[in-house]
Amino acid sequence: MSRFWSILKNRRVATGILLLLILLFLFILIFRSCRRPERESARKYLERLSNPVAENRIDAVLGLGRLGEKEAVPALEKMLASDPEERVRRAASHSVLLLDRQKFLLLLKSPEEEIRSVCLETLARQEKEGVISYLKESLYDSSLLVRKTGVKFLLQSSAPQAADALLWLAEKTAEDTVLRIEALAGLGRKAGADRRPRLQHLAQWEKDVSVRTAAAAAIVEIEKRIKTEQ
């Protein structure tokens, strides 16, 4: 009798072990089936990075960013540096920011002005007011392209630091005249009365006639806004 129960007990143990193994096998199958589509998508996107159609490359670049495919960052960096389509380079910049922020911030210091400009624009579009410090820093860049990008987004910002940066640029006599005039036009739309003394100094003493005219126009715009608000 005891032998019978021993055999029955061993069978139960064996059956339990077998069931456990089956469940484990099923769990592994389910896990792998859940993961496979993602890996297949990543592989598909990587293959499409060299597609001759720009829209397909953009879709692949953005897809890798959505999937969190950090291993794709080197390939995306290459596209950012060499793809002939600006839209693709912008998409690559966006995905690098999503996948590896530290690497992206290093790209802001790239020796290539186009990479610095595209990355600065990406950061400005994604982080809004949090990017003011980077925009201010861009005004010191040796590249006019990068400085133009910085001014473009400083003009869109409502932060007080943006007006300070634009005024500093407008007073910079060695700066590109067109860029100084753009900065002054922006100050006319957003600067407060406290900026008038410095603008008046520009309007009176600046050697460049076009900059003097722009400074005077900015003062007029500020005064109009103040009267409207009162």
RADA-V147749 format. One record per residue. RES is the residue in three letters. PHI is phi in whole degrees, 0 to 359 (NA if undefined). D_CENTER is the distance of its C-alpha to the mean C-alpha in Angstrom with 1 decimal. Layout:
res-><RES:RES>
phi-><PHI:PHI>
d_center-><D_CENTER:D_CENTER>
This chain:
res-><MET:SER:ARG:PHE:TRP:SER:ILE:LEU:LYS:ASN:ARG:ARG:VAL:ALA:THR:GLY:ILE:LEU:LEU:LEU:LEU:ILE:LEU:LEU:PHE:LEU:PHE:ILE:LEU:ILE:PHE:ARG:SER:CYS:ARG:ARG:PRO:GLU:ARG:GLU:SER:ALA:ARG:LYS:TYR:LEU:GLU:ARG:LEU:SER:ASN:PRO:VAL:ALA:GLU:ASN:ARG:ILE:ASP:ALA:VAL:LEU:GLY:LEU:GLY:ARG:LEU:GLY:GLU:LYS:GLU:ALA:VAL:PRO:ALA:LEU:GLU:LYS:MET:LEU:ALA:SER:ASP:PRO:GLU:GLU:ARG:VAL:ARG:ARG:ALA:ALA:SER:HIS:SER:VAL:LEU:LEU:LEU:ASP:ARG:GLN:LYS:PHE:LEU:LEU:LEU:LEU:LYS:SER:PRO:GLU:GLU:GLU:ILE:ARG:SER:VAL:CYS:LEU:GLU:THR:LEU:ALA:ARG:GLN:GLU:LYS:GLU:GLY:VAL:ILE:SER:TYR:LEU:LYS:GLU:SER:LEU:TYR:ASP:SER:SER:LEU:LEU:VAL:ARG:LYS:THR:GLY:VAL:LYS:PHE:LEU:LEU:GLN:SER:SER:ALA:PRO:GLN:ALA:ALA:ASP:ALA:LEU:LEU:TRP:LEU:ALA:GLU:LYS:THR:ALA:GLU:ASP:THR:VAL:LEU:ARG:ILE:GLU:ALA:LEU:ALA:GLY:LEU:GLY:ARG:LYS:ALA:GLY:ALA:ASP:ARG:ARG:PRO:ARG:LEU:GLN:HIS:LEU:ALA:GLN:TRP:GLU:LYS:ASP:VAL:SER:VAL:ARG:THR:ALA:ALA:ALA:ALA:ALA:ILE:VAL:GLU:ILE:GLU:LYS:ARG:ILE:LYS:THR:GLU:GLN>
phi-><NA:295:294:299:293:295:296:298:295:296:295:297:297:297:296:297:296:299:297:298:295:296:297:297:298:296:298:296:298:296:298:291:291:287:280:302:301:296:293:296:296:299:296:299:295:298:294:277:296:258:297:291:270:301:299:291:293:298:300:293:299:291:297:296:294:296:283:71:279:296:295:276:305:302:294:291:300:297:294:299:274:229:296:288:264:299:299:291:297:295:297:297:300:301:289:298:299:293:272:207:297:297:295:299:295:293:293:295:254:303:292:269:297:294:294:299:294:297:292:297:297:301:297:296:289:276:247:52:293:291:258:307:298:289:294:296:295:296:291:267:295:288:267:297:302:292:296:299:297:299:297:307:272:294:294:271:273:261:291:303:296:294:296:299:295:294:292:301:293:298:277:280:295:277:285:303:299:300:292:296:294:299:297:293:298:295:296:299:276:230:288:269:297:293:271:300:303:289:293:296:297:297:297:264:247:298:287:283:300:294:288:301:296:294:294:295:294:296:298:299:297:297:295:298:295:297:295:295:284:283>
d_center-><77.0:74.7:73.9:72.9:70.4:69.1:68.4:66.9:64.7:63.5:62.7:60.6:58.7:58.2:57.1:54.7:53.2:53.0:51.3:48.8:48.1:47.7:45.3:43.2:43.3:42.1:39.3:38.1:38.4:36.4:33.6:33.4:33.6:30.6:28.5:29.7:27.8:24.4:25.4:26.8:23.7:21.6:24.4:24.4:20.7:21.1:24.2:22.5:19.9:22.8:23.9:25.0:23.7:20.1:19.7:20.8:18.4:15.5:17.1:17.6:14.1:12.7:15.9:15.4:12.2:14.2:17.1:15.4:17.0:16.0:18.7:17.0:14.3:16.8:17.4:13.7:13.6:16.7:15.5:12.6:15.5:18.2:17.7:19.6:17.6:14.6:13.6:13.7:11.7:8.8:9.5:9.9:6.6:5.2:8.3:8.3:5.7:8.1:11.1:11.1:9.1:12.0:11.9:8.2:9.5:12.5:10.9:10.2:14.0:14.8:18.1:16.8:15.8:14.1:11.8:11.1:10.7:8.4:5.9:6.7:6.5:3.0:3.0:6.2:6.2:5.1:7.2:9.7:12.5:11.3:9.5:13.0:14.0:11.4:12.3:15.9:15.8:14.5:17.9:19.7:18.1:20.9:19.2:19.9:17.0:14.5:16.6:16.7:12.9:13.2:16.2:14.9:12.5:15.2:17.6:15.8:15.7:18.9:18.7:21.9:20.1:18.5:22.1:23.2:20.7:21.7:25.3:25.1:23.7:26.4:29.1:28.0:30.8:29.5:26.3:26.1:28.2:26.2:23.1:25.6:27.0:23.6:23.0:26.5:26.2:23.3:25.4:28.2:26.2:24.8:26.8:29.6:33.2:32.7:30.9:34.0:36.0:33.5:32.9:36.7:37.1:34.8:36.7:39.9:39.4:36.5:38.1:35.8:37.4:34.3:32.4:35.4:35.6:31.9:32.5:35.6:33.9:31.2:34.1:35.7:32.6:32.3:36.0:35.9:33.2:35.2:38.3:36.6:35.4:38.9>
